[in-house]
């Protein structure tokens, strides 16, 4: 329920959450405001679940995507692959420095 968007109760809940997150914007980290939005939690949830090998169909159902939706593969998993590639490159660079 928390991770799904919509126009019913969840939309009211998200508006409430947005208001409370607005207060977090006043926090300062290294001189920059912290900007947190509810969608970040949704994105992180999908990425972590995919990384833990949870079935994409289960993830789709939990976040309210239809069974034929390819959005998870196109967006969330693509971002994860880019992140893994960056980590691999850093490890290669570190091994060159250490050698």
Phi and psi restraints in degrees (range 20) as a CNS / XPLOR table:
assign (resid 1 and name C) (resid 2 and name N)
       (resid 2 and name CA) (resid 2 and name C) 1.0 -64.1 20.0 2
assign (resid 2 and name N) (resid 2 and name CA)
       (resid 2 and name C) (resid 3 and name N) 1.0 -36.0 20.0 2
assign (resid 2 and name C) (resid 3 and name N)
       (resid 3 and name CA) (resid 3 and name C) 1.0 -85.5 20.0 2
assign (resid 3 and name N) (resid 3 and name CA)
       (resid 3 and name C) (resid 4 and name N) 1.0 -9.2 20.0 2
assign (resid 3 and name C) (resid 4 and name N)
       (resid 4 and name CA) (resid 4 and name C) 1.0 -92.6 20.0 2
assign (resid 4 and name N) (resid 4 and name CA)
       (resid 4 and name C) (resid 5 and name N) 1.0 140.0 20.0 2
assign (resid 4 and name C) (resid 5 and name N)
       (resid 5 and name CA) (resid 5 and name C) 1.0 -83.4 20.0 2
assign (resid 5 and name N) (resid 5 and name CA)
       (resid 5 and name C) (resid 6 and name N) 1.0 -174.5 20.0 2
assign (resid 5 and name C) (resid 6 and name N)
       (resid 6 and name CA) (resid 6 and name C) 1.0 151.3 20.0 2
assign (resid 6 and name N) (resid 6 and name CA)
       (resid 6 and name C) (resid 7 and name N) 1.0 -177.0 20.0 2
assign (resid 6 and name C) (resid 7 and name N)
       (resid 7 and name CA) (resid 7 and name C) 1.0 -113.4 20.0 2
assign (resid 7 and name N) (resid 7 and name CA)
       (resid 7 and name C) (resid 8 and name N) 1.0 2.5 20.0 2
assign (resid 7 and name C) (resid 8 and name N)
       (resid 8 and name CA) (resid 8 and name C) 1.0 -96.3 20.0 2
assign (resid 8 and name N) (resid 8 and name CA)
       (resid 8 and name C) (resid 9 and name N) 1.0 -137.1 20.0 2
assign (resid 8 and name C) (resid 9 and name N)
       (resid 9 and name CA) (resid 9 and name C) 1.0 -57.6 20.0 2
assign (resid 9 and name N) (resid 9 and name CA)
       (resid 9 and name C) (resid 10 and name N) 1.0 -36.9 20.0 2
assign (resid 9 and name C) (resid 10 and name N)
       (resid 10 and name CA) (resid 10 and name C) 1.0 -62.5 20.0 2
assign (resid 10 and name N) (resid 10 and name CA)
       (resid 10 and name C) (resid 11 and name N) 1.0 -34.6 20.0 2
assign (resid 10 and name C) (resid 11 and name N)
       (resid 11 and name CA) (resid 11 and name C) 1.0 -65.9 20.0 2
assign (resid 11 and name N) (resid 11 and name CA)
       (resid 11 and name C) (resid 12 and name N) 1.0 -40.7 20.0 2
assign (resid 11 and name C) (resid 12 and name N)
       (resid 12 and name CA) (resid 12 and name C) 1.0 -64.2 20.0 2
assign (resid 12 and name N) (resid 12 and name CA)
       (resid 12 and name C) (resid 13 and name N) 1.0 -40.5 20.0 2
assign (resid 12 and name C) (resid 13 and name N)
       (resid 13 and name CA) (resid 13 and name C) 1.0 -62.8 20.0 2
assign (resid 13 and name N) (resid 13 and name CA)
       (resid 13 and name C) (resid 14 and name N) 1.0 -43.0 20.0 2
assign (resid 13 and name C) (resid 14 and name N)
       (resid 14 and name CA) (resid 14 and name C) 1.0 -63.9 20.0 2
assign (resid 14 and name N) (resid 14 and name CA)
       (resid 14 and name C) (resid 15 and name N) 1.0 -37.4 20.0 2
assign (resid 14 and name C) (resid 15 and name N)
       (resid 15 and name CA) (resid 15 and name C) 1.0 -63.4 20.0 2
assign (resid 15 and name N) (resid 15 and name CA)
       (resid 15 and name C) (resid 16 and name N) 1.0 -42.2 20.0 2
assign (resid 15 and name C) (resid 16 and name N)
       (resid 16 and name CA) (resid 16 and name C) 1.0 -61.1 20.0 2
assign (resid 16 and name N) (resid 16 and name CA)
       (resid 16 and name C) (resid 17 and name N) 1.0 -45.8 20.0 2
assign (resid 16 and name C) (resid 17 and name N)
       (resid 17 and name CA) (resid 17 and name C) 1.0 -61.4 20.0 2
assign (resid 17 and name N) (resid 17 and name CA)
       (resid 17 and name C) (resid 18 and name N) 1.0 -42.2 20.0 2
assign (resid 17 and name C) (resid 18 and name N)
       (resid 18 and name CA) (resid 18 and name C) 1.0 -58.1 20.0 2
assign (resid 18 and name N) (resid 18 and name CA)
       (resid 18 and name C) (resid 19 and name N) 1.0 -39.0 20.0 2
assign (resid 18 and name C) (resid 19 and name N)
       (resid 19 and name CA) (resid 19 and name C) 1.0 -64.1 20.0 2
assign (resid 19 and name N) (resid 19 and name CA)
       (resid 19 and name C) (resid 20 and name N) 1.0 -44.7 20.0 2
assign (resid 19 and name C) (resid 20 and name N)
       (resid 20 and name CA) (resid 20 and name C) 1.0 -69.4 20.0 2
assign (resid 20 and name N) (resid 20 and name CA)
       (resid 20 and name C) (resid 21 and name N) 1.0 -34.0 20.0 2
assign (resid 20 and name C) (resid 21 and name N)
       (resid 21 and name CA) (resid 21 and name C) 1.0 -68.8 20.0 2
assign (resid 21 and name N) (resid 21 and name CA)
       (resid 21 and name C) (resid 22 and name N) 1.0 -26.3 20.0 2
assign (resid 21 and name C) (resid 22 and name N)
       (resid 22 and name CA) (resid 22 and name C) 1.0 -58.4 20.0 2
assign (resid 22 and name N) (resid 22 and name CA)
       (resid 22 and name C) (resid 23 and name N) 1.0 -36.2 20.0 2
assign (resid 22 and name C) (resid 23 and name N)
       (resid 23 and name CA) (resid 23 and name C) 1.0 -63.6 20.0 2
assign (resid 23 and name N) (resid 23 and name CA)
       (resid 23 and name C) (resid 24 and name N) 1.0 -32.2 20.0 2
assign (resid 23 and name C) (resid 24 and name N)
       (resid 24 and name CA) (resid 24 and name C) 1.0 -65.4 20.0 2
assign (resid 24 and name N) (resid 24 and name CA)
       (resid 24 and name C) (resid 25 and name N) 1.0 -28.1 20.0 2
assign (resid 24 and name C) (resid 25 and name N)
       (resid 25 and name CA) (resid 25 and name C) 1.0 -58.0 20.0 2
assign (resid 25 and name N) (resid 25 and name CA)
       (resid 25 and name C) (resid 26 and name N) 1.0 -22.4 20.0 2
assign (resid 25 and name C) (resid 26 and name N)
       (resid 26 and name CA) (resid 26 and name C) 1.0 -76.9 20.0 2
assign (resid 26 and name N) (resid 26 and name CA)
       (resid 26 and name C) (resid 27 and name N) 1.0 -15.2 20.0 2
assign (resid 26 and name C) (resid 27 and name N)
       (resid 27 and name CA) (resid 27 and name C) 1.0 -68.9 20.0 2
assign (resid 27 and name N) (resid 27 and name CA)
       (resid 27 and name C) (resid 28 and name N) 1.0 151.3 20.0 2
assign (resid 27 and name C) (resid 28 and name N)
       (resid 28 and name CA) (resid 28 and name C) 1.0 -123.9 20.0 2
assign (resid 28 and name N) (resid 28 and name CA)
       (resid 28 and name C) (resid 29 and name N) 1.0 133.2 20.0 2
assign (resid 28 and name C) (resid 29 and name N)
       (resid 29 and name CA) (resid 29 and name C) 1.0 -129.6 20.0 2
assign (resid 29 and name N) (resid 29 and name CA)
       (resid 29 and name C) (resid 30 and name N) 1.0 112.3 20.0 2
assign (resid 29 and name C) (resid 30 and name N)
       (resid 30 and name CA) (resid 30 and name C) 1.0 56.5 20.0 2
assign (resid 30 and name N) (resid 30 and name CA)
       (resid 30 and name C) (resid 31 and name N) 1.0 39.2 20.0 2
assign (resid 30 and name C) (resid 31 and name N)
       (resid 31 and name CA) (resid 31 and name C) 1.0 80.0 20.0 2
assign (resid 31 and name N) (resid 31 and name CA)
       (resid 31 and name C) (resid 32 and name N) 1.0 2.6 20.0 2
assign (resid 31 and name C) (resid 32 and name N)
       (resid 32 and name CA) (resid 32 and name C) 1.0 -117.4 20.0 2
assign (resid 32 and name N) (resid 32 and name CA)
       (resid 32 and name C) (resid 33 and name N) 1.0 143.2 20.0 2
assign (resid 32 and name C) (resid 33 and name N)
       (resid 33 and name CA) (resid 33 and name C) 1.0 -68.9 20.0 2
assign (resid 33 and name N) (resid 33 and name CA)
       (resid 33 and name C) (resid 34 and name N) 1.0 145.5 20.0 2
assign (resid 33 and name C) (resid 34 and name N)
       (resid 34 and name CA) (resid 34 and name C) 1.0 -89.1 20.0 2
assign (resid 34 and name N) (resid 34 and name CA)
       (resid 34 and name C) (resid 35 and name N) 1.0 127.2 20.0 2
assign (resid 34 and name C) (resid 35 and name N)
       (resid 35 and name CA) (resid 35 and name C) 1.0 -119.3 20.0 2
assign (resid 35 and name N) (resid 35 and name CA)
       (resid 35 and name C) (resid 36 and name N) 1.0 109.3 20.0 2
assign (resid 35 and name C) (resid 36 and name N)
       (resid 36 and name CA) (resid 36 and name C) 1.0 -119.2 20.0 2
assign (resid 36 and name N) (resid 36 and name CA)
       (resid 36 and name C) (resid 37 and name N) 1.0 131.7 20.0 2
assign (resid 36 and name C) (resid 37 and name N)
       (resid 37 and name CA) (resid 37 and name C) 1.0 -124.5 20.0 2
assign (resid 37 and name N) (resid 37 and name CA)
       (resid 37 and name C) (resid 38 and name N) 1.0 151.8 20.0 2
assign (resid 37 and name C) (resid 38 and name N)
       (resid 38 and name CA) (resid 38 and name C) 1.0 -55.3 20.0 2
assign (resid 38 and name N) (resid 38 and name CA)
       (resid 38 and name C) (resid 39 and name N) 1.0 -31.3 20.0 2
assign (resid 38 and name C) (resid 39 and name N)
       (resid 39 and name CA) (resid 39 and name C) 1.0 -62.2 20.0 2
assign (resid 39 and name N) (resid 39 and name CA)
       (resid 39 and name C) (resid 40 and name N) 1.0 -27.0 20.0 2
assign (resid 39 and name C) (resid 40 and name N)
       (resid 40 and name CA) (resid 40 and name C) 1.0 -60.7 20.0 2
assign (resid 40 and name N) (resid 40 and name CA)
       (resid 40 and name C) (resid 41 and name N) 1.0 -38.8 20.0 2
assign (resid 40 and name C) (resid 41 and name N)
       (resid 41 and name CA) (resid 41 and name C) 1.0 -67.7 20.0 2
assign (resid 41 and name N) (resid 41 and name CA)
       (resid 41 and name C) (resid 42 and name N) 1.0 -38.3 20.0 2
assign (resid 41 and name C) (resid 42 and name N)
       (resid 42 and name CA) (resid 42 and name C) 1.0 -63.2 20.0 2
assign (resid 42 and name N) (resid 42 and name CA)
       (resid 42 and name C) (resid 43 and name N) 1.0 -47.2 20.0 2
assign (resid 42 and name C) (resid 43 and name N)
       (resid 43 and name CA) (resid 43 and name C) 1.0 -62.1 20.0 2
assign (resid 43 and name N) (resid 43 and name CA)
       (resid 43 and name C) (resid 44 and name N) 1.0 -45.6 20.0 2
assign (resid 43 and name C) (resid 44 and name N)
       (resid 44 and name CA) (resid 44 and name C) 1.0 -62.5 20.0 2
assign (resid 44 and name N) (resid 44 and name CA)
       (resid 44 and name C) (resid 45 and name N) 1.0 -42.1 20.0 2
assign (resid 44 and name C) (resid 45 and name N)
       (resid 45 and name CA) (resid 45 and name C) 1.0 -58.2 20.0 2
assign (resid 45 and name N) (resid 45 and name CA)
       (resid 45 and name C) (resid 46 and name N) 1.0 -49.7 20.0 2
assign (resid 45 and name C) (resid 46 and name N)
       (resid 46 and name CA) (resid 46 and name C) 1.0 -62.1 20.0 2
assign (resid 46 and name N) (resid 46 and name CA)
       (resid 46 and name C) (resid 47 and name N) 1.0 -43.0 20.0 2
assign (resid 46 and name C) (resid 47 and name N)
       (resid 47 and name CA) (resid 47 and name C) 1.0 -63.4 20.0 2
assign (resid 47 and name N) (resid 47 and name CA)
       (resid 47 and name C) (resid 48 and name N) 1.0 -44.8 20.0 2
assign (resid 47 and name C) (resid 48 and name N)
       (resid 48 and name CA) (resid 48 and name C) 1.0 -66.1 20.0 2
assign (resid 48 and name N) (resid 48 and name CA)
       (resid 48 and name C) (resid 49 and name N) 1.0 -44.2 20.0 2
assign (resid 48 and name C) (resid 49 and name N)
       (resid 49 and name CA) (resid 49 and name C) 1.0 -62.4 20.0 2
assign (resid 49 and name N) (resid 49 and name CA)
       (resid 49 and name C) (resid 50 and name N) 1.0 -41.6 20.0 2
assign (resid 49 and name C) (resid 50 and name N)
       (resid 50 and name CA) (resid 50 and name C) 1.0 -64.8 20.0 2
assign (resid 50 and name N) (resid 50 and name CA)
       (resid 50 and name C) (resid 51 and name N) 1.0 -40.3 20.0 2
assign (resid 50 and name C) (resid 51 and name N)
       (resid 51 and name CA) (resid 51 and name C) 1.0 -64.9 20.0 2
assign (resid 51 and name N) (resid 51 and name CA)
       (resid 51 and name C) (resid 52 and name N) 1.0 -28.9 20.0 2
assign (resid 51 and name C) (resid 52 and name N)
       (resid 52 and name CA) (resid 52 and name C) 1.0 -87.8 20.0 2
assign (resid 52 and name N) (resid 52 and name CA)
       (resid 52 and name C) (resid 53 and name N) 1.0 12.0 20.0 2
assign (resid 52 and name C) (resid 53 and name N)
       (resid 53 and name CA) (resid 53 and name C) 1.0 63.5 20.0 2
assign (resid 53 and name N) (resid 53 and name CA)
       (resid 53 and name C) (resid 54 and name N) 1.0 30.1 20.0 2
assign (resid 53 and name C) (resid 54 and name N)
       (resid 54 and name CA) (resid 54 and name C) 1.0 -71.5 20.0 2
assign (resid 54 and name N) (resid 54 and name CA)
       (resid 54 and name C) (resid 55 and name N) 1.0 138.3 20.0 2
assign (resid 54 and name C) (resid 55 and name N)
       (resid 55 and name CA) (resid 55 and name C) 1.0 -53.9 20.0 2
assign (resid 55 and name N) (resid 55 and name CA)
       (resid 55 and name C) (resid 56 and name N) 1.0 136.0 20.0 2
assign (resid 55 and name C) (resid 56 and name N)
       (resid 56 and name CA) (resid 56 and name C) 1.0 -62.0 20.0 2
assign (resid 56 and name N) (resid 56 and name CA)
       (resid 56 and name C) (resid 57 and name N) 1.0 -31.5 20.0 2
assign (resid 56 and name C) (resid 57 and name N)
       (resid 57 and name CA) (resid 57 and name C) 1.0 -65.4 20.0 2
assign (resid 57 and name N) (resid 57 and name CA)
       (resid 57 and name C) (resid 58 and name N) 1.0 -38.4 20.0 2
assign (resid 57 and name C) (resid 58 and name N)
       (resid 58 and name CA) (resid 58 and name C) 1.0 -66.2 20.0 2
assign (resid 58 and name N) (resid 58 and name CA)
       (resid 58 and name C) (resid 59 and name N) 1.0 -43.7 20.0 2
assign (resid 58 and name C) (resid 59 and name N)
       (resid 59 and name CA) (resid 59 and name C) 1.0 -61.8 20.0 2
assign (resid 59 and name N) (resid 59 and name CA)
       (resid 59 and name C) (resid 60 and name N) 1.0 -46.9 20.0 2
assign (resid 59 and name C) (resid 60 and name N)
       (resid 60 and name CA) (resid 60 and name C) 1.0 -54.6 20.0 2
assign (resid 60 and name N) (resid 60 and name CA)
       (resid 60 and name C) (resid 61 and name N) 1.0 -47.8 20.0 2
assign (resid 60 and name C) (resid 61 and name N)
       (resid 61 and name CA) (resid 61 and name C) 1.0 -62.8 20.0 2
assign (resid 61 and name N) (resid 61 and name CA)
       (resid 61 and name C) (resid 62 and name N) 1.0 -42.1 20.0 2
assign (resid 61 and name C) (resid 62 and name N)
       (resid 62 and name CA) (resid 62 and name C) 1.0 -66.7 20.0 2
assign (resid 62 and name N) (resid 62 and name CA)
       (resid 62 and name C) (resid 63 and name N) 1.0 -36.2 20.0 2
assign (resid 62 and name C) (resid 63 and name N)
       (resid 63 and name CA) (resid 63 and name C) 1.0 -95.7 20.0 2
assign (resid 63 and name N) (resid 63 and name CA)
       (resid 63 and name C) (resid 64 and name N) 1.0 3.3 20.0 2
assign (resid 63 and name C) (resid 64 and name N)
       (resid 64 and name CA) (resid 64 and name C) 1.0 85.8 20.0 2
assign (resid 64 and name N) (resid 64 and name CA)
       (resid 64 and name C) (resid 65 and name N) 1.0 21.8 20.0 2
assign (resid 64 and name C) (resid 65 and name N)
       (resid 65 and name CA) (resid 65 and name C) 1.0 -89.2 20.0 2
assign (resid 65 and name N) (resid 65 and name CA)
       (resid 65 and name C) (resid 66 and name N) 1.0 150.5 20.0 2
assign (resid 65 and name C) (resid 66 and name N)
       (resid 66 and name CA) (resid 66 and name C) 1.0 -73.3 20.0 2
assign (resid 66 and name N) (resid 66 and name CA)
       (resid 66 and name C) (resid 67 and name N) 1.0 160.6 20.0 2
assign (resid 66 and name C) (resid 67 and name N)
       (resid 67 and name CA) (resid 67 and name C) 1.0 -60.4 20.0 2
assign (resid 67 and name N) (resid 67 and name CA)
       (resid 67 and name C) (resid 68 and name N) 1.0 -31.8 20.0 2
assign (resid 67 and name C) (resid 68 and name N)
       (resid 68 and name CA) (resid 68 and name C) 1.0 -91.7 20.0 2
assign (resid 68 and name N) (resid 68 and name CA)
       (resid 68 and name C) (resid 69 and name N) 1.0 3.7 20.0 2
assign (resid 68 and name C) (resid 69 and name N)
       (resid 69 and name CA) (resid 69 and name C) 1.0 -69.9 20.0 2
assign (resid 69 and name N) (resid 69 and name CA)
       (resid 69 and name C) (resid 70 and name N) 1.0 134.4 20.0 2
assign (resid 69 and name C) (resid 70 and name N)
       (resid 70 and name CA) (resid 70 and name C) 1.0 -107.8 20.0 2
assign (resid 70 and name N) (resid 70 and name CA)
       (resid 70 and name C) (resid 71 and name N) 1.0 10.4 20.0 2
assign (resid 70 and name C) (resid 71 and name N)
       (resid 71 and name CA) (resid 71 and name C) 1.0 -60.3 20.0 2
assign (resid 71 and name N) (resid 71 and name CA)
       (resid 71 and name C) (resid 72 and name N) 1.0 -40.3 20.0 2
assign (resid 71 and name C) (resid 72 and name N)
       (resid 72 and name CA) (resid 72 and name C) 1.0 -60.5 20.0 2
assign (resid 72 and name N) (resid 72 and name CA)
       (resid 72 and name C) (resid 73 and name N) 1.0 -47.3 20.0 2
assign (resid 72 and name C) (resid 73 and name N)
       (resid 73 and name CA) (resid 73 and name C) 1.0 -64.4 20.0 2
assign (resid 73 and name N) (resid 73 and name CA)
       (resid 73 and name C) (resid 74 and name N) 1.0 -42.2 20.0 2
assign (resid 73 and name C) (resid 74 and name N)
       (resid 74 and name CA) (resid 74 and name C) 1.0 -69.5 20.0 2
assign (resid 74 and name N) (resid 74 and name CA)
       (resid 74 and name C) (resid 75 and name N) 1.0 -39.9 20.0 2
assign (resid 74 and name C) (resid 75 and name N)
       (resid 75 and name CA) (resid 75 and name C) 1.0 -101.5 20.0 2
assign (resid 75 and name N) (resid 75 and name CA)
       (resid 75 and name C) (resid 76 and name N) 1.0 -64.0 20.0 2
assign (resid 75 and name C) (resid 76 and name N)
       (resid 76 and name CA) (resid 76 and name C) 1.0 -65.4 20.0 2
assign (resid 76 and name N) (resid 76 and name CA)
       (resid 76 and name C) (resid 77 and name N) 1.0 -48.8 20.0 2
assign (resid 76 and name C) (resid 77 and name N)
       (resid 77 and name CA) (resid 77 and name C) 1.0 -70.2 20.0 2
assign (resid 77 and name N) (resid 77 and name CA)
       (resid 77 and name C) (resid 78 and name N) 1.0 -31.4 20.0 2
assign (resid 77 and name C) (resid 78 and name N)
       (resid 78 and name CA) (resid 78 and name C) 1.0 -61.3 20.0 2
assign (resid 78 and name N) (resid 78 and name CA)
       (resid 78 and name C) (resid 79 and name N) 1.0 -43.7 20.0 2
assign (resid 78 and name C) (resid 79 and name N)
       (resid 79 and name CA) (resid 79 and name C) 1.0 -63.4 20.0 2
assign (resid 79 and name N) (resid 79 and name CA)
       (resid 79 and name C) (resid 80 and name N) 1.0 -41.4 20.0 2
assign (resid 79 and name C) (resid 80 and name N)
       (resid 80 and name CA) (resid 80 and name C) 1.0 -62.6 20.0 2
assign (resid 80 and name N) (resid 80 and name CA)
       (resid 80 and name C) (resid 81 and name N) 1.0 -41.2 20.0 2
assign (resid 80 and name C) (resid 81 and name N)
       (resid 81 and name CA) (resid 81 and name C) 1.0 -63.6 20.0 2
assign (resid 81 and name N) (resid 81 and name CA)
       (resid 81 and name C) (resid 82 and name N) 1.0 -40.4 20.0 2
assign (resid 81 and name C) (resid 82 and name N)
       (resid 82 and name CA) (resid 82 and name C) 1.0 -62.4 20.0 2
assign (resid 82 and name N) (resid 82 and name CA)
       (resid 82 and name C) (resid 83 and name N) 1.0 -40.3 20.0 2
assign (resid 82 and name C) (resid 83 and name N)
       (resid 83 and name CA) (resid 83 and name C) 1.0 -64.2 20.0 2
assign (resid 83 and name N) (resid 83 and name CA)
       (resid 83 and name C) (resid 84 and name N) 1.0 -42.8 20.0 2
assign (resid 83 and name C) (resid 84 and name N)
       (resid 84 and name CA) (resid 84 and name C) 1.0 -64.2 20.0 2
assign (resid 84 and name N) (resid 84 and name CA)
       (resid 84 and name C) (resid 85 and name N) 1.0 -39.6 20.0 2
assign (resid 84 and name C) (resid 85 and name N)
       (resid 85 and name CA) (resid 85 and name C) 1.0 -62.8 20.0 2
assign (resid 85 and name N) (resid 85 and name CA)
       (resid 85 and name C) (resid 86 and name N) 1.0 -41.8 20.0 2
assign (resid 85 and name C) (resid 86 and name N)
       (resid 86 and name CA) (resid 86 and name C) 1.0 -62.9 20.0 2
assign (resid 86 and name N) (resid 86 and name CA)
       (resid 86 and name C) (resid 87 and name N) 1.0 -41.6 20.0 2
assign (resid 86 and name C) (resid 87 and name N)
       (resid 87 and name CA) (resid 87 and name C) 1.0 -63.5 20.0 2
assign (resid 87 and name N) (resid 87 and name CA)
       (resid 87 and name C) (resid 88 and name N) 1.0 -44.0 20.0 2
assign (resid 87 and name C) (resid 88 and name N)
       (resid 88 and name CA) (resid 88 and name C) 1.0 -59.5 20.0 2
assign (resid 88 and name N) (resid 88 and name CA)
       (resid 88 and name C) (resid 89 and name N) 1.0 -41.8 20.0 2
assign (resid 88 and name C) (resid 89 and name N)
       (resid 89 and name CA) (resid 89 and name C) 1.0 -65.7 20.0 2
assign (resid 89 and name N) (resid 89 and name CA)
       (resid 89 and name C) (resid 90 and name N) 1.0 -40.3 20.0 2
assign (resid 89 and name C) (resid 90 and name N)
       (resid 90 and name CA) (resid 90 and name C) 1.0 -62.1 20.0 2
assign (resid 90 and name N) (resid 90 and name CA)
       (resid 90 and name C) (resid 91 and name N) 1.0 -42.4 20.0 2
assign (resid 90 and name C) (resid 91 and name N)
       (resid 91 and name CA) (resid 91 and name C) 1.0 -63.5 20.0 2
assign (resid 91 and name N) (resid 91 and name CA)
       (resid 91 and name C) (resid 92 and name N) 1.0 -40.2 20.0 2
assign (resid 91 and name C) (resid 92 and name N)
       (resid 92 and name CA) (resid 92 and name C) 1.0 -62.8 20.0 2
assign (resid 92 and name N) (resid 92 and name CA)
       (resid 92 and name C) (resid 93 and name N) 1.0 -46.4 20.0 2
assign (resid 92 and name C) (resid 93 and name N)
       (resid 93 and name CA) (resid 93 and name C) 1.0 -61.8 20.0 2
assign (resid 93 and name N) (resid 93 and name CA)
       (resid 93 and name C) (resid 94 and name N) 1.0 -41.6 20.0 2
assign (resid 93 and name C) (resid 94 and name N)
       (resid 94 and name CA) (resid 94 and name C) 1.0 -64.6 20.0 2
assign (resid 94 and name N) (resid 94 and name CA)
       (resid 94 and name C) (resid 95 and name N) 1.0 -40.3 20.0 2
assign (resid 94 and name C) (resid 95 and name N)
       (resid 95 and name CA) (resid 95 and name C) 1.0 -64.6 20.0 2
assign (resid 95 and name N) (resid 95 and name CA)
       (resid 95 and name C) (resid 96 and name N) 1.0 -32.7 20.0 2
assign (resid 95 and name C) (resid 96 and name N)
       (resid 96 and name CA) (resid 96 and name C) 1.0 -68.0 20.0 2
assign (resid 96 and name N) (resid 96 and name CA)
       (resid 96 and name C) (resid 97 and name N) 1.0 -38.5 20.0 2
assign (resid 96 and name C) (resid 97 and name N)
       (resid 97 and name CA) (resid 97 and name C) 1.0 -68.8 20.0 2
assign (resid 97 and name N) (resid 97 and name CA)
       (resid 97 and name C) (resid 98 and name N) 1.0 -41.5 20.0 2
assign (resid 97 and name C) (resid 98 and name N)
       (resid 98 and name CA) (resid 98 and name C) 1.0 -71.2 20.0 2
assign (resid 98 and name N) (resid 98 and name CA)
       (resid 98 and name C) (resid 99 and name N) 1.0 -34.4 20.0 2
